[in-house]
């Protein structure tokens, strides 16, 4: 084998290698959580329509 293709530590083969960072895997957002409270104490002034 020639010295050109040897894997010596002083010969860095991947010094010109450009690596693109990986994109993070996206997952769909969670669905809304709705809590219904039916009480007789809350007046209609606090009700949002």
N, C-alpha and C positions, 0 to 999 in steps of 0.2 A: 504494500500500500504506500502511496506517496504521503509525504508529510502534509500536503494540502488538505487531505480528507481525514486526518487523524482527529481524534477527540481529546486533544490535550486541553488542560484547563486554561492555558494562555490563548487559546484560539476560540473566540466566542462566535458561534454560528448564528445565533438569533439576536444579535445586537441591532439589526436593522428591521426587526419584525415589529409591525404595527398591529396592536391588538385593540379592537374596539370594545369598550365596556359593554357588558350585557345589560339589556333593558330589564327592569324588574317585571315580574309577572303580575298582571293586573287582574283582580277578581271583581265581580259585580258588587255594587254596594248593597248592604243589607236592607231588607224591607223595613218600613216604618212599624213601630210598635205603638198601638193606640190603646189607651185605657179609658173606658167609659165609666163615669161615676154618676149614678142616678140617686140624688138625695133630695130631700124636701127642704133643706136648710138654705141652699144657695139661691139668692134672688135672681131674677131675670136680668138685673143690671150687669152681672158678671158673665152672662152668656154671650159668646161670640157667634155671630151668624155669618 
